Amino acid sequence: MAKEKRFEKVYSQDLGTMMILVDKETGVNYLFASSGYAGGLTPLLDREGKPVITPIVNK
């Protein structure tokens, strides 16, 4: 039985590498950016400083 992937890429932009990933278990959105050998991952925040959460649809 194949294990389902936890993260889903919902947006990408070609500036080095920039993408938004959604954790399919919690709904939290993360911004991933990399350029050359450097990269970073951080939760995507709204204007109030709270994490952006995508509603999870139960399968």
GUNULUM-547459 format. One record per residue: residue in one letter; x negated, y negated, z of N, C-alpha, C, O in turn. Coordinates in steps of 0.02 Angstrom, whole numbers, padded with zeros to 5 digits, always signed. Layout:
residues N
AXYZXYZXYZXYZ/...
//
This chain:
residues 59
M-00042+00059+00000+00000+00000+00000-00044-00062+00000-00088-00070+00043/A-00033-00107-00048-00073-00167-00053-00051-00218-00001+00008-00228+00011/K-00100-00250+00030-00086-00302+00080-00070-00367+00044-00105-00388-00002/E-00016-00400+00066+00005-00463+00036-00043-00519+00057-00065-00521+00114/K-00057-00564+00010-00102-00620+00025-00067-00670+00071-00008-00685+00062/R-00104-00696+00119-00076-00742+00168-00071-00813+00142-00024-00849+00159/F-00119-00834+00100-00119-00903+00075-00099-00906+00002-00115-00862-00038/E-00062-00959-00015-00040-00970-00084-00064-01039-00106-00055-01088-00070/K-00095-01042-00165-00116-01107-00193-00056-01139-00225-00026-01111-00271/V-00038-01199-00202+00021-01234-00228+00004-01295-00270+00046-01322-00304/Y-00060-01318-00266-00081-01376-00304-00156-01374-00313-00192-01354-00267/S-00180-01393-00371-00252-01400-00381-00266-01460-00424-00225-01480-00466/Q-00325-01490-00413-00346-01550-00450-00420-01542-00463-00458-01520-00420/D-00440-01561-00523-00510-01550-00544-00554-01609-00526-00576-01646-00570/L-00567-01618-00462-00616-01667-00438-00665-01627-00396-00658-01623-00335/G-00716-01597-00428-00754-01545-00395-00705-01487-00392-00688-01459-00444/T-00684-01469-00334-00628-01423-00326-00586-01449-00269-00610-01458-00213/M-00522-01462-00283-00477-01486-00231-00411-01449-00239-00383-01446-00294/M-00386-01420-00184-00323-01384-00189-00286-01386-00122-00315-01397-00069/I-00220-01376-00127-00179-01370-00067-00157-01298-00063-00131-01268-00110/L-00169-01269-00003-00151-01200+00010-00097-01199+00064-00097-01241+00109/V-00049-01153+00058+00003-01145+00108-00005-01077+00142-00011-01026+00109/D-00007-01078+00208-00008-01016+00247+00063-00988+00246+00109-01019+00273/K+00073-00931+00215+00140-00903+00206+00170-00876+00271+00229-00859+00272/E+00131-00870+00324+00158-00848+00389+00182-00907+00431+00232-00901+00466/T+00146-00964+00429+00163-01021+00471+00193-01079+00432+00227-01121+00461/G+00182-01083+00367+00206-01138+00326+00160-01199+00326+00174-01247+00291/V+00106-01197+00365+00060-01254+00370+00022-01262+00304-00001-01213+00275/N+00016-01325+00281-00020-01341+00219-00091-01362+00237-00102-01398+00285/Y-00139-01339+00197-00209-01355+00207-00238-01385+00144-00220-01365+00088/L-00282-01434+00151-00319-01463+00096-00389-01433+00096-00425-01436+00145/F-00408-01403+00039-00475-01375+00030-00509-01416-00024-00481-01426-00078/A-00570-01438-00010-00609-01476-00059-00680-01450-00058-00708-01435-00006/S-00710-01445-00118-00780-01425-00122-00813-01460-00181-00780-01479-00229/S-00877-01468-00174-00918-01498-00227-00989-01471-00219-01020-01479-00166/G-01014-01438-00271-01080-01407-00266-01079-01353-00213-01038-01308-00215/Y-01126-01357-00165-01131-01307-00113-01093-01326-00049-01094-01288+00000/A-01059-01383-00049-01024-01406+00011-00949-01398+00002-00923-01401-00054/G-00913-01387+00057-00841-01380+00054-00811-01389+00123-00846-01385+00173/G-00746-01400+00124-00712-01408+00188-00639-01392+00183-00609-01395+00129/L-00609-01374+00239-00539-01357+00244-00510-01393+00304-00539-01393+00358/T-00452-01425+00295-00420-01462+00349-00344-01458+00341-00320-01454+00284/P-00306-01460+00396-00234-01462+00389-00213-01528+00355-00243-01580+00367/L-00163-01524+00313-00137-01584+00281-00088-01616+00329-00043-01583+00355/L-00097-01682+00343-00057-01717+00393-00010-01767+00361-00026-01795+00309/D+00047-01779+00393+00092-01831+00370+00071-01898+00401+00021-01902+00436/R+00108-01950+00389+00088-02016+00412+00091-02023+00488+00062-02070+00515/E+00126-01978+00522+00128-01979+00595+00074-01936+00627+00070-01931+00688/G+00033-01904+00585-00021-01862+00610+00000-01790+00625-00038-01752+00655/K+00060-01771+00605+00084-01703+00615+00070-01661+00553+00069-01688+00497/P+00058-01596+00561+00044-01554+00503+00103-01550+00455+00161-01548+00476/V+00088-01550+00391+00140-01541+00339+00157-01467+00339+00114-01424+00332/I+00222-01451+00346+00244-01382+00348+00296-01370+00294+00345-01406+00288/T+00283-01319+00253+00328-01298+00201+00375-01245+00231+00352-01198+00262/P+00441-01254+00221+00488-01203+00247+00471-01135+00217+00457-01129+00157/I+00474-01083+00259+00459-01015+00237+00524-00980+00220+00571-00979+00260/V+00526-00950+00160+00584-00912+00139+00571-00839+00155+00523-00810+00129/N+00613-00810+00196+00605-00739+00214+00623-00696+00154+00672-00709+00118/K+00582-00644+00144+00593-00601+00086+00637-00542+00105+00652-00500+00062/
//
